[in-house]
Amino acid sequence: MRWLAFLLVFFAGRVQADEAVNICFNFGCAAEEVAVFSEIRLTWAEEILATADTAGRERQLLSLVTGRLYAWAGQQTPIHADRAGNFDDAGVRGGMDCIDHSTTTTRFLRLLERRGALHFHRVIEPARRGWIFQHFSAQIEEIGPRLMHAETEHIHRFAVDSWYVDNGRSAPVIPMELWRQGSDPDV
């Protein structure tokens, strides 16, 4: 009987509910709608990310998972109409600019982080490049031992920039140094 009580307490602590995320769209977060991710879908995302044995592998899998979260959100909100960049979906309900993407992707990443799915990275504030022609992106930072180069400590940060791809596609994860220089991913 004690073992049954133990199992109930153990599994009760592990059971999580569906999670809701506000999704920004229509350029500049002019509109928001809620997408709800089922526990089954979130468990899938967590299990995929759990297979990562290095930070590099986690970034590859995070690219895939982020795209999948966008696809699932697109089943519930107008963002299924979103296309890469700003021109192919301009004026279309559900189109997203880089502000919408950086905000929504950061929310997705924070959800995964809160659920303990990230083991090699932490989510930090969105990044901005440029002053007149600005571009924004979600951003992650590698955690763990810092790599030493040329006798200086480098913090490894990466843009997770879903703006470059159509809804549901894997989000490019770009080293921040390259992203800040305006390097576009090979998508």
WOZI-V138775 format. One record per backbone hydrogen bond with DSSP energy under -1.0 kcal/mol. CO is the residue of the C=O (numbers start at 1). NH is the residue of the N-H. Records with the same first field share a line. If there is no record, write none. Layout:
# WOZI-V138775
CO = NH  NH
This chain:
# WOZI-V138775
1 = 5
2 = 6
3 = 7
4 = 8
5 = 9
6 = 10
7 = 11
8 = 12
9 = 13
11 = 15
19 = 37
21 = 35
23 = 33
25 = 31
31 = 25
33 = 23
35 = 21
37 = 19
38 = 42
39 = 43
40 = 44
41 = 45
42 = 46
43 = 47
44 = 48
45 = 49
46 = 50
48 = 51
49 = 52
54 = 58
55 = 59
56 = 60
57 = 61
58 = 62
59 = 63
60 = 64
61 = 65
62 = 66
63 = 67  171
64 = 68
65 = 69
66 = 70
67 = 71
68 = 72
69 = 73
70 = 74
73 = 76  77
78 = 81
79 = 82
82 = 167
89 = 92
92 = 95
95 = 26
97 = 101
98 = 102
99 = 103
100 = 104
101 = 105
102 = 106
103 = 107
104 = 108
105 = 109
106 = 110
107 = 111
108 = 112
109 = 113
110 = 114
111 = 115
112 = 117
113 = 116
120 = 143
122 = 141
127 = 137
129 = 135
132 = 134
135 = 129
137 = 127
138 = 160
139 = 124
140 = 158
141 = 122
147 = 154
149 = 152
152 = 149
156 = 142
157 = 176
158 = 140
159 = 174
161 = 164
162 = 165
163 = 85
166 = 169
172 = 161
174 = 159
175 = 179
176 = 180
178 = 183
179 = 182
185 = 187
